[in-house]
Amino acid sequence: MYQRPKESEYSPFYHTYVKHVPEGDIVPLLKDQLQHTIKLVKNLTDEQAHFRYREDKWSIKEVIGHMIDTERIMSYRLLCIARGDQASLPGFDEQSYAKHANFNEQEIGVLIQQFEQLRQSTIYLLKSLADHVWKMEGTVSDHPITVQALAAIISGHELHHRHILIERYGLNG
C-alpha cells in the first residue's frame, strides 16, 4: 500500500516534487489533480496556449507536453521496478526532449486528451500493484528509488507545473 515516501527512497533532486504531495492515498489524489489541471487549460485556444511568460521559457503547450513526457517516463520506471527489473534506468534531458518534440504544432485539445489518457493509464497501473510492490527498490540515474517514490514524483511533478501555470502564466481554472 502507498505511503508518502521517506527522503531516503529517492534522489534529493526529486524533493522539489515530493514535498508538494500530501499524505494519503495517491490514486484519489491523482484523479483529483487530473480534474484540476484539465480545468485550468481546457478553455485555452491554440493561440493562447502558445504563450510564454518569457522568451526563453516554454509555451503552455510545451509545459503540458513536458508533463506528459515526464509522466510517461516516470510510469515506465515505476513499471520496471514494480516488475522486479534490476537494470539501472537512465535519466533524461527535459530540455532535449522539449526541443525535439513538436508540442507547439499540436492542438491544445489533443495535448489535453493525451494527458488525460496517460493519467488514466497511470492510475490503472497503480491500482494493480500488490501491497508489497510499493516498497520495491530500483535504480534511476545511479540513485536508489522506490515504486512509491515514483508515484509521489508523478503527483508532485504535476502539482509543481500546475502552480507554475497559475503563478507565471497567469492561468486560473
C-alpha positions as a Python dict, from the first residue, in 0.01 Angstrom:
ca = {
    (1, 'M'): (0, 0, 0),
    (2, 'Y'): (120, 351, -86),
    (3, 'Q'): (270, 565, 187),
    (4, 'R'): (435, 902, 145),
    (5, 'P'): (799, 812, 72),
    (6, 'K'): (1086, 896, 303),
    (7, 'E'): (1363, 1115, 162),
    (8, 'S'): (1592, 810, 163),
    (9, 'E'): (1367, 648, -102),
    (10, 'Y'): (1461, 888, -384),
    (11, 'S'): (1733, 1120, -508),
    (12, 'P'): (1741, 1467, -348),
    (13, 'F'): (1671, 1605, -698),
    (14, 'Y'): (1308, 1491, -666),
    (15, 'H'): (1241, 1654, -330),
    (16, 'T'): (1111, 1962, -515),
    (17, 'Y'): (823, 1746, -636),
    (18, 'V'): (767, 1505, -348),
    (19, 'K'): (737, 1786, -91),
    (20, 'H'): (416, 1903, -263),
    (21, 'V'): (242, 1567, -224),
    (22, 'P'): (8, 1547, 75),
    (23, 'E'): (-34, 1241, 294),
    (24, 'G'): (-297, 990, 193),
    (25, 'D'): (-393, 754, -85),
    (26, 'I'): (-218, 852, -407),
    (27, 'V'): (-485, 724, -650),
    (28, 'P'): (-766, 964, -547),
    (29, 'L'): (-509, 1243, -539),
    (30, 'L'): (-401, 1169, -897),
    (31, 'K'): (-766, 1163, -1010),
    (32, 'D'): (-833, 1494, -837),
    (33, 'Q'): (-518, 1653, -981),
    (34, 'L'): (-620, 1548, -1330),
    (35, 'Q'): (-951, 1730, -1298),
    (36, 'H'): (-785, 2047, -1165),
    (37, 'T'): (-521, 2055, -1438),
    (38, 'I'): (-772, 1992, -1715),
    (39, 'K'): (-998, 2265, -1578),
    (40, 'L'): (-700, 2501, -1583),
    (41, 'V'): (-619, 2452, -1953),
    (42, 'K'): (-933, 2317, -2123),
    (43, 'N'): (-1067, 2652, -2244),
    (44, 'L'): (-742, 2778, -2394),
    (45, 'T'): (-726, 2838, -2766),
    (46, 'D'): (-424, 2720, -2961),
    (47, 'E'): (-312, 3081, -2986),
    (48, 'Q'): (-337, 3132, -2609),
    (49, 'A'): (-151, 2804, -2548),
    (50, 'H'): (150, 2941, -2739),
    (51, 'F'): (201, 3199, -2463),
    (52, 'R'): (542, 3216, -2294),
    (53, 'Y'): (587, 3432, -1987),
    (54, 'R'): (945, 3498, -2104),
    (55, 'E'): (1101, 3448, -2444),
    (56, 'D'): (1339, 3179, -2316),
    (57, 'K'): (1067, 2977, -2139),
    (58, 'W'): (840, 2704, -2268),
    (59, 'S'): (498, 2781, -2411),
    (60, 'I'): (193, 2649, -2227),
    (61, 'K'): (175, 2370, -2485),
    (62, 'E'): (537, 2280, -2414),
    (63, 'V'): (474, 2274, -2040),
    (64, 'I'): (184, 2035, -2091),
    (65, 'G'): (395, 1827, -2330),
    (66, 'H'): (674, 1816, -2072),
    (67, 'M'): (425, 1698, -1810),
    (68, 'I'): (316, 1421, -2049),
    (69, 'D'): (672, 1313, -2130),
    (70, 'T'): (771, 1310, -1765),
    (71, 'E'): (470, 1109, -1655),
    (72, 'R'): (538, 856, -1933),
    (73, 'I'): (897, 819, -1822),
    (74, 'M'): (818, 800, -1450),
    (75, 'S'): (539, 547, -1515),
    (76, 'Y'): (776, 335, -1721),
    (77, 'R'): (1034, 347, -1443),
    (78, 'L'): (767, 256, -1190),
    (79, 'L'): (654, -39, -1406),
    (80, 'C'): (1011, -166, -1446),
    (81, 'I'): (1082, -159, -1074),
    (82, 'A'): (738, -298, -983),
    (83, 'R'): (805, -594, -1212),
    (84, 'G'): (1139, -666, -1047),
    (85, 'D'): (1366, -530, -1320),
    (86, 'Q'): (1703, -460, -1160),
    (87, 'A'): (1853, -277, -1458),
    (88, 'S'): (1977, 72, -1382),
    (89, 'L'): (1737, 308, -1557),
    (90, 'P'): (1873, 619, -1731),
    (91, 'G'): (1791, 980, -1667),
    (92, 'F'): (1660, 1210, -1937),
    (93, 'D'): (1729, 1563, -2053),
    (94, 'E'): (1400, 1751, -2036),
    (95, 'Q'): (1535, 2036, -2249),
    (96, 'S'): (1639, 1799, -2525),
    (97, 'Y'): (1304, 1620, -2512),
    (98, 'A'): (1115, 1950, -2541),
    (99, 'K'): (1343, 2071, -2820),
    (100, 'H'): (1279, 1758, -3028),
    (101, 'A'): (907, 1735, -2961),
    (102, 'N'): (653, 1919, -3171),
    (103, 'F'): (423, 2027, -2892),
    (104, 'N'): (360, 2372, -3040),
    (105, 'E'): (238, 2214, -3364),
    (106, 'Q'): (-18, 2001, -3181),
    (107, 'E'): (-363, 2123, -3092),
    (108, 'I'): (-408, 2206, -2726),
    (109, 'G'): (-712, 1976, -2715),
    (110, 'V'): (-501, 1683, -2836),
    (111, 'L'): (-237, 1750, -2570),
    (112, 'I'): (-507, 1762, -2303),
    (113, 'Q'): (-650, 1430, -2429),
    (114, 'Q'): (-304, 1273, -2422),
    (115, 'F'): (-251, 1390, -2067),
    (116, 'E'): (-592, 1265, -1956),
    (117, 'Q'): (-548, 922, -2113),
    (118, 'L'): (-193, 888, -1984),
    (119, 'R'): (-306, 976, -1632),
    (120, 'Q'): (-585, 718, -1651),
    (121, 'S'): (-327, 460, -1757),
    (122, 'T'): (-101, 557, -1467),
    (123, 'I'): (-394, 523, -1226),
    (124, 'Y'): (-479, 175, -1359),
    (125, 'L'): (-115, 72, -1318),
    (126, 'L'): (-103, 194, -957),
    (127, 'K'): (-435, 30, -871),
    (128, 'S'): (-300, -303, -999),
    (129, 'L'): (0, -309, -765),
    (130, 'A'): (13, -557, -478),
    (131, 'D'): (84, -403, -138),
    (132, 'H'): (441, -536, -116),
    (133, 'V'): (536, -382, -451),
    (134, 'W'): (515, -21, -327),
    (135, 'K'): (838, -63, -126),
    (136, 'M'): (1031, -231, -408),
    (137, 'E'): (1351, -50, -496),
    (138, 'G'): (1535, 4, -821),
    (139, 'T'): (1794, 242, -959),
    (140, 'V'): (1742, 556, -1166),
    (141, 'S'): (2037, 774, -1269),
    (142, 'D'): (2258, 577, -1029),
    (143, 'H'): (2032, 656, -731),
    (144, 'P'): (1803, 415, -545),
    (145, 'I'): (1432, 481, -579),
    (146, 'T'): (1114, 302, -470),
    (147, 'V'): (787, 245, -650),
    (148, 'Q'): (601, 467, -403),
    (149, 'A'): (858, 743, -452),
    (150, 'L'): (797, 732, -827),
    (151, 'A'): (421, 758, -768),
    (152, 'A'): (481, 1061, -548),
    (153, 'I'): (711, 1215, -809),
    (154, 'I'): (440, 1176, -1073),
    (155, 'S'): (194, 1357, -848),
    (156, 'G'): (437, 1622, -728),
    (157, 'H'): (567, 1697, -1076),
    (158, 'E'): (216, 1775, -1195),
    (159, 'L'): (145, 1990, -888),
    (160, 'H'): (473, 2177, -941),
    (161, 'H'): (394, 2259, -1304),
    (162, 'R'): (29, 2340, -1235),
    (163, 'H'): (148, 2600, -984),
    (164, 'I'): (384, 2742, -1247),
    (165, 'L'): (98, 2762, -1498),
    (166, 'I'): (-104, 2958, -1241),
    (167, 'E'): (171, 3180, -1100),
    (168, 'R'): (385, 3255, -1405),
    (169, 'Y'): (148, 3201, -1697),
    (170, 'G'): (-149, 3364, -1526),
    (171, 'L'): (-391, 3074, -1575),
    (172, 'N'): (-685, 3029, -1341),
    (173, 'G'): (-923, 2739, -1386),
}
